[in-house]
Amino acid sequence: MPSSPDEIPAFLSSFDYQPEPPVDGKLLGIIELGYSGFNSFIVRMDNEDRWSLEKATYGKSGVGEGEVTFDQVFSQVEEFRTEMMKFGVKRNDINLVASSSALRDRKVVAIADRLRILNIGLITVNAVQEGNYALLATVPKEFASNSFMVDIGSGNTKISWTEGGEAKSVETYGSLYFQSGISDQEARIGIKEALATVPDENRSLCFMVGKIPFVLATATNNRNKRYTILESPEAYDFTEVQQKAGLNLYDALWQESTISYVFDWDSNFSIGVLMNVN
C-alpha cells in the first residue's frame, strides 16, 4: 500500500491504509433514516475528527415502498436510542438524520415535523450536503487531491471530490431508478455526465460506499480488512433487479484510467454528519 498519493502504482491489489485511531475519543451515535435503510452507527471520535466504527445496526425503512409511518419511525428511533445508551453513548450524543432521497417523500417530511414537536431533532440534508459528508468521512486526507468518492444509494447516487480545497458534489440516479421509469441507458448517461464533472487529476482512485458497493464488496471477499478493492464490472453477475440496476451504474462509472475502486466497509455519510456536529 502506498504511503502517499505520489507512490500509487499502476494497479492496487489491496488497500491496506490504516486511518489514525481517535485519541481520547468519546462515543457518539447517529440514527440514519434512508430511502431503503433504517440504520444506526456508534463511533468513537476525538476532537480532531479521527473516528472508529464501534457498532453498526442495519434495518429497512419502508420509505421506498411507501410504507413508512410515524409510529414505526418513532418506535425504531427509541429502540436504537436504548441500544446505544446501553452501549455507553450518552442520550445527548445521539443524533438522527434523514437522507436526501428519503426527504423527497412527503410522509418523511411530515414525520420530521412531528418528531420536532416531540423535541426529537432530525438533521436534514440535501444531496450535495450528503455527498460532501460522505466525502469527508470516507476519503483520507492524504488522497483528497487525487481521488473521488461515489455513494451509490437506492434513491440517488452522489459523486464527490475535493477541488481547490473545497468539497464538490453532484447527484444522479440511484439503483432504484427503474421504479421511476428510467431506462438502463438513461441511468448510464446520468452517471457518465456526473462523472464528467470530476477533474482528471481526481480520478486516480475511487472510494465507494452505499448499498450497491456493499453488495459488490460482499461478492468480492468475506471482509477481512476495512477496505476491499472491487473487481471490474464483468466479474459480477446478479439476478435480483436492484442489484442488476446497481451493477449497470457501476459499469457506467468504470474507467480504465482509475487505478482502483476501493470500498470502505465502515464509512457512510452519517458519520460525516457526526464529524460536522462534533
C-alpha positions in Angstrom: 0.0 0.0 0.0 1.5 3.4 -0.9 2.1 5.9 1.9 1.3 8.9 -0.3 -0.6 9.6 -3.5 2.7 10.1 -5.4 3.6 6.4 -4.7 0.4 4.9 -6.2 1.4 2.2 -8.6 -0.4 1.3 -11.8 -2.6 -1.2 -10.0 -3.6 -1.9 -6.4 -4.4 -5.4 -5.4 -5.2 -4.3 -1.9 -5.7 -1.1 0.1 -4.0 -1.5 3.5 -4.2 2.1 4.6 -5.0 2.4 8.3 -6.6 5.7 9.4 -5.3 7.3 12.6 -7.3 6.0 15.5 -9.1 8.5 17.8 -7.2 9.7 20.8 -9.3 10.0 24.0 -12.4 10.0 21.8 -15.9 9.8 23.1 -18.8 7.6 21.9 -21.2 9.3 19.5 -24.3 7.8 17.9 -26.3 8.6 14.8 -29.5 7.1 13.5 -30.0 7.2 9.7 -33.4 7.1 8.1 -32.8 6.4 4.4 -34.8 5.6 1.3 -34.5 1.9 1.9 -32.4 1.5 5.1 -33.0 2.5 8.7 -29.6 2.1 10.3 -27.7 3.1 13.4 -24.0 3.7 13.9 -21.9 4.1 17.1 -18.4 5.7 16.6 -15.6 6.8 18.8 -14.5 10.2 17.7 -11.9 12.7 19.1 -11.6 16.5 18.8 -9.6 16.1 15.5 -12.5 14.1 13.9 -10.5 10.9 13.9 -13.0 8.1 14.3 -13.5 4.4 14.6 -16.7 2.5 14.0 -17.7 0.6 17.2 -21.1 -0.8 16.2 -23.5 -0.8 13.2 -27.1 -2.0 13.0 -28.9 -2.2 9.7 -32.7 -2.4 9.0 -35.3 -1.4 6.5 -37.1 2.0 6.4 -40.1 1.3 4.1 -39.7 4.8 2.6 -39.1 3.5 -0.9 -42.1 1.2 -0.8 -44.4 3.9 0.6 -44.9 2.0 3.8 -43.1 4.3 6.3 -45.3 5.5 9.2 -44.7 7.9 12.1 -45.3 5.2 14.7 -42.8 2.8 13.0 -40.1 5.5 12.8 -40.7 6.7 16.4 -40.6 3.1 17.8 -37.4 2.3 15.9 -35.7 5.6 16.9 -36.5 4.8 20.6 -35.2 1.2 20.2 -32.0 2.4 18.6 -31.5 5.0 21.3 -32.0 2.5 24.1 -29.4 0.1 22.5 -26.9 3.0 22.1 -27.3 4.1 25.7 -26.8 0.5 26.9 -23.5 0.6 24.8 -22.4 3.7 26.6 -23.5 6.6 24.4 -25.0 9.5 26.3 -28.5 10.4 25.2 -27.4 13.9 24.2 -24.7 12.5 22.0 -27.2 10.6 19.8 -28.3 12.3 16.6 -30.9 11.5 14.0 -30.5 12.2 10.2 -32.7 11.7 7.2 -31.1 11.1 3.8 -31.7 13.4 0.9 -33.6 10.7 -1.0 -35.8 9.8 2.0 -36.8 13.5 2.3 -38.3 13.5 -1.1 -41.2 11.6 0.4 -43.9 13.9 1.9 -44.5 11.4 4.6 -40.9 11.7 5.8 -41.2 15.5 5.9 -44.4 15.2 7.9 -42.7 12.7 10.2 -39.8 15.1 10.7 -42.2 17.8 11.8 -43.9 15.5 14.3 -40.5 14.4 15.7 -39.5 18.0 16.2 -42.8 18.7 18.2 -41.6 15.9 20.5 -38.2 17.6 20.8 -36.5 14.9 18.8 -34.2 16.8 16.5 -33.9 15.5 13.0 -30.9 16.6 10.9 -31.9 17.1 7.2 -29.6 17.2 4.3 -29.8 17.8 0.6 -28.0 15.6 -2.0 -25.0 17.9 -2.2 -24.6 18.1 1.5 -25.0 14.3 1.8 -22.3 13.8 -0.9 -19.9 16.2 0.9 -20.5 14.5 4.3 -19.7 11.1 2.7 -16.6 12.5 1.1 -15.5 13.9 4.5 -15.8 10.6 6.3 -14.6 8.3 3.5 -11.6 9.8 1.6 -8.4 10.0 3.7 -6.9 13.5 3.6 -3.7 12.1 2.1 -5.7 11.1 -1.0 -8.0 14.1 -1.3 -6.1 15.7 -4.2 -6.2 12.7 -6.5 -9.3 10.7 -5.6 -13.1 11.0 -5.7 -15.9 9.3 -3.8 -19.1 7.6 -5.1 -22.1 6.7 -2.9 -24.5 4.5 -4.8 -27.7 4.5 -2.8 -31.2 3.3 -3.6 -32.7 6.7 -4.2 -29.7 8.5 -5.7 -26.0 8.4 -6.4 -23.6 11.1 -5.1 -20.2 11.7 -6.8 -17.9 13.9 -4.7 -14.4 15.2 -4.8 -12.1 18.0 -3.4 -11.3 20.9 -5.7 -9.4 24.0 -4.6 -9.6 22.9 -1.0 -13.4 22.7 -1.2 -15.8 19.7 -1.3 -17.8 19.4 -4.6 -20.7 17.0 -5.1 -23.2 16.1 -7.9 -26.2 13.9 -7.8 -27.6 11.4 -10.3 -29.8 8.2 -10.4 -29.7 5.7 -7.6 -30.1 1.9 -8.0 -33.9 2.0 -7.9 -34.1 4.3 -11.0 -36.2 1.7 -12.8 -39.1 2.4 -10.4 -39.4 5.9 -11.9 -39.5 4.6 -15.5 -35.8 5.5 -16.1 -34.2 3.1 -18.6 -30.8 1.5 -18.1 -29.3 3.7 -20.9 -30.7 6.9 -19.3 -29.2 5.9 -16.0 -25.9 5.2 -17.6 -25.9 8.6 -19.3 -26.7 10.2 -15.9 -23.7 8.5 -14.3 -21.4 9.5 -17.1 -22.5 13.1 -17.1 -22.0 13.4 -13.4 -18.6 11.7 -13.7 -17.5 14.1 -16.4 -17.7 16.9 -13.8 -14.8 15.3 -11.8 -11.4 16.8 -12.7 -9.0 14.4 -14.4 -6.5 14.8 -11.5 -9.1 13.5 -9.0 -9.7 10.2 -10.9 -6.7 8.1 -9.8 -8.7 6.4 -7.0 -12.4 6.0 -6.4 -13.6 5.4 -2.8 -17.0 3.8 -2.7 -19.8 3.5 -0.1 -23.5 2.7 -0.3 -25.8 -0.3 -0.8 -24.6 -1.4 -4.2 -20.9 -1.1 -3.4 -21.6 -3.2 -0.3 -23.2 -5.9 -2.5 -20.1 -5.8 -4.8 -17.7 -6.0 -1.9 -19.6 -8.9 -0.3 -19.4 -10.8 -3.6 -15.7 -10.0 -3.8 -14.5 -11.2 -0.4 -15.5 -12.0 3.1 -14.4 -8.7 4.7 -11.1 -9.4 6.4 -10.0 -5.8 6.2 -11.6 -2.4 6.4 -11.1 -1.8 2.6 -11.9 -4.0 -0.3 -10.7 -3.5 -3.9 -13.7 -4.1 -6.1 -13.4 -6.0 -9.3 -14.2 -4.8 -12.8 -18.0 -4.9 -13.6 -17.8 -8.0 -15.8 -16.7 -10.0 -12.8 -20.2 -9.7 -11.3 -23.4 -11.4 -12.3 -26.6 -10.6 -10.4 -30.2 -11.7 -11.0 -32.0 -9.5 -8.4 -33.4 -6.5 -10.2 -32.0 -3.7 -7.9 -28.6 -5.4 -7.9 -28.6 -5.6 -11.7 -29.5 -2.0 -11.9 -26.8 -1.1 -9.5 -24.3 -3.1 -11.5 -25.3 -1.1 -14.5 -24.5 2.1 -12.7 -21.1 0.7 -11.6 -20.4 -0.4 -15.2 -21.1 3.2 -16.4 -18.8 4.5 -13.7 -15.9 2.2 -14.5 -13.0 3.7 -16.4 -9.6 2.2 -17.1 -7.8 5.4 -16.1 -8.9 5.0 -12.5 -6.4 2.7 -10.8 -8.8 1.1 -8.3 -12.3 1.2 -6.9 -12.0 1.0 -3.1 -15.0 0.1 -0.9 -14.9 1.3 2.7 -16.8 -1.2 5.0 -17.1 1.3 7.9 -17.8 4.7 6.4 -21.0 6.5 5.3 -22.4 10.0 5.0 -24.0 9.8 8.5 -20.5 9.6 10.1 -19.6 12.7 8.1 -22.6 14.4 9.7 -21.3 13.4 13.1 -17.9 14.9 12.2 -19.7 18.1 11.3 -21.6 18.4 14.6 -18.8 17.1 16.8 
